[in-house]
Amino acid sequence: DNFLFTNDTLSNRLQQQFSPYQEIQTTIKTLSPYGQMQYKIGFLQGLMLTAGLRYDYGVISNDEHYQQLSPRLGLVQKLMDKISLKLLYGKALRSPTPKAIGLNQEAKQTIKKENIDFVIKDVQAETIESFEAGLSFNNRKIGASVAIFSNVTKNSLEKQQENIQSNVINYYQNVNGFINACLLYTSDAADD
């Protein structure tokens, strides 16, 4: 007498019989149409304007929505034949990841099963607003640029951990935004 058990069948039966958790399924759908135009401004020689607009609309498992209109603007002025100045501005949205949503759902199941007095809020989309100013030099042999930029993040999504009633609860939470600023220098040389 031979018995044949496939791993899938056996693990599904064991999981249904012994697992205190339900299967977690998350669907994130995002629609992000984007348009951009470039325009050479005639009254200042060498000035180029680039403008764009993106609309983000997302749905998480058919019950939570997020949306944002995100502009982008760039000005590049050629100062001399090989030197340019650039100014950039942009906004962007990043939806919560399936990992963050799934971990929060798992934590909520543990909290309910263990009857723990702790609330995990649903995660929201992160937003970022960036500013950049830079100067670049380019010729046929070398290129170099220096830029300073600032990023302002709102609803930053960060992993958290709590030890409650001998349970370790891992979850994601939106936290107050942060600002990072940096001075960046790059260079490269062409191979002959």
N, C-alpha and C positions, 0 to 999 in steps of 0.2 A: 504494500500500500504506500503510494507516494503522495505527499502533500505538497502543493505548490502555493506559496504565498508571495505575492509581489510586495515589494517594499511599500509601494504607494497604498495598497489596500490595507496592509497591516498597520502602517503608521496612521492612516486616516481613522481606522477603527479604534486604535489605542488613544489617539488624540480626542476623539469624540467621547470616549468612555472616561478618560482620566484627566483631561485638561480642564482647568477652571476658566480658561480664556476662550473667547469667541474669536473666530477668524477676523482679521482686520483687513478691510479693503478700503482704499482711498483713491478717488479719481480727482485729478486736477486738470481742468481745461482752461486754456488761456487763448484769447484772440488778441493779436497785437498788430493792427494795420499801421503802416508807417509811410510817410511821404517826406521827400527832401528836395530842396531846390538850391541851385548855386547861381550867384549873380556877380558879375564883374562890375564894380562901381566905377563909372566913367570919370567922375570929377576928381578922384584921387588915383593917380596912376599906380597900378599894382595892388589895388585893394580888392579882395575877394570875400564875399559874404556867402556863407552856407547856413541854411536854416532848415530845420526838420521838426516834425511833430509826430508823436506816436501815441496811440490810444490803447491802453491795456485794459482788458476786461477778463476777469477770471471767475471760475466757479469751482468750489471745493466740495466734492461729493453731493452736489445738487442742493446744498443748504446754506452755504456761505459764499458771499460774493465780494469781489474787490475790483476797483477800477481807478484809473488815473490817466490824465492827459499829461504827457511828458514832452516838453519842448527841448530843442537843441539849437544852439546858435554858435557860429564860429566866424571870426574875422581874422583874415590873414593879410598883413600889409607887407609888401616887398619894400624894404628900406633902401637897399642897394642891390646890385646885380646878384650877389651871393648871400645876402642877409635878409631874413624875414622875421617879423614879429607876429605872434598869434595870440588871440584871446578866445577862450572857449567857455561855454556855459552849457550845462545839461542837467536834466532830471531823469530819473529812471525808477522803475518799480521791479521788485523781485518777489515772486509769489513764495509762500511757504513751501518747503520741500516735502515730498512724500515721507521722507525719514522723520522729519519733525512732527508731522501730523500723525503718522503711525505710532511713534514713540509716545505721544501724548494720549492717543487712544488706549494704548497698552497700559499706561500709568493710570488712566481713569478706571480701567477694568480692575486693576490691583486695588485701588482706593475703594471701589465699590465692594469688591470681594472681601477685603479685610476690614471693611467698615471704618475706614480712616477719615478723620475730620480734616480734610484738606481739599482745596479747590484748585483745579488747573484751568486757566482761561484758554479759550481757543486762540490760536496764533493768527496774527494778521500779516499782511504783506509788508515787506520792508520798502522804504523809499530812500533814495540818495540824491543829493543835489551837489553838483561839482562845479568848481571854478578853476580855470587854468590860464596862466600867462606864460609865454615862452619866447625865446629868441633862438634862431637857428642859423647856422652857417653851412652852406653846401657848395662844393665845386666838384669837378670831375674826380678828384683824388681823395678828398676827405669830407666828412660831415660831422658836425658837432651841434648839440643843442643843450640849452639849459631851460628849465621850466620850474615854476612854483605852482602848486595846486593845493586845493582844499576840498575835502569831501565832508559833507554833513549827512549822517545817516540817521533816519528816524525809524522807530519801531524795530531796532536791531534785534534779530532773532538769535538767542544764545541758549546753549544747553545748560540746564540747572540740575542739581542733585539735592535731595532732602532725605534725611534719615528720620523716619517717623515710625514709632511703635515697632521697632526692630525690622522695618522694611526700608529698603533703599529705593527711592522713587526718582527715576531719571525722566526728565521732560524738557521741553523747549518753552521759552517764554520771551515775549517782546519786552525789551528794556528801553529806557530812555536813550535817545540818540547820542551819538558821539561825533566829534570832529577830529579829522586827522589832516595834517598839513605836511607838505614835504617839498624839499628842493631836490630836483632830479637833474642829473647831468649825464648825457650819453655822447658817445663819439664812435665813429667807424672810419676805416680807411679802405679804399678800393685796392684790390689786388691788380698788379700790372701783369 
